[in-house]
Amino acid sequence: MVIPVLLAALVDLNGRQHYIQWGVIQITVANAVIIGLMVLVFVLAILVPFPSHGRRRS
C-alpha cells in the first residue's frame, strides 16, 4: 500500500497540463512521452536478438 502512495507523490496530477498541438491533433506531453516509450520498447523488442543456448548441428 505504501509504494503506490510514494509513486503518486512523484507526479503532481492536479497541476496544469501541457499540450502538443499539430494541426487537428492535440495530445498531452505526458501521453506523448508514454507513447514514445512504448514505441522504443517495441523497436528494441524487434532489434534485440533472443538469447540462445548454443547452436545445435544435426
C-alpha positions as CSV (number, residue, x, y, z in Angstrom):
1,M,0.0,0.0,0.0
2,V,2.9,2.4,0.6
3,I,4.5,2.0,-2.9
4,P,1.5,3.4,-4.9
5,V,1.4,6.4,-2.5
6,L,5.1,7.1,-2.9
7,L,4.8,6.8,-6.7
8,A,1.8,9.1,-6.8
9,A,3.7,11.7,-4.8
10,L,6.4,11.9,-7.5
11,V,4.0,13.4,-10.1
12,D,1.5,16.2,-9.5
13,L,-1.6,15.3,-11.4
14,N,-3.5,18.3,-10.2
15,G,-1.4,20.8,-12.0
16,R,-1.9,22.4,-15.4
17,Q,-1.4,20.1,-18.3
18,H,0.8,21.0,-21.2
19,Y,-0.3,20.1,-24.7
20,I,1.3,19.4,-28.0
21,Q,-0.7,20.7,-31.0
22,W,-0.1,19.5,-34.5
23,G,-2.8,20.5,-36.9
24,V,-6.0,19.0,-35.7
25,I,-4.1,16.6,-33.3
26,Q,-3.8,17.6,-29.7
27,I,-2.1,15.4,-27.1
28,T,-0.7,16.0,-23.6
29,V,3.0,15.9,-23.1
30,A,2.6,13.0,-20.6
31,N,0.7,10.9,-23.1
32,A,3.3,11.7,-25.9
33,V,6.1,10.5,-23.6
34,I,4.3,7.3,-22.8
35,I,3.6,6.6,-26.5
36,G,7.3,7.4,-27.3
37,L,8.4,4.9,-24.6
38,M,6.1,2.2,-25.9
39,V,7.4,2.7,-29.5
40,L,11.0,2.5,-28.1
41,V,10.3,-0.8,-26.3
42,F,8.6,-2.2,-29.4
43,V,11.6,-1.3,-31.6
44,L,14.0,-2.8,-29.1
45,A,12.0,-6.0,-28.9
46,I,12.3,-6.3,-32.7
47,L,16.0,-5.5,-32.9
48,V,17.5,-7.2,-29.8
49,P,18.1,-10.9,-30.6
50,F,16.6,-13.7,-28.5
51,P,19.1,-15.4,-26.1
52,S,20.2,-18.7,-27.4
53,H,21.6,-21.8,-25.5
54,G,24.1,-22.6,-28.2
55,R,23.6,-23.8,-31.7
56,R,23.0,-27.5,-32.4
57,R,24.2,-29.1,-35.5
58,S,22.3,-32.1,-36.9
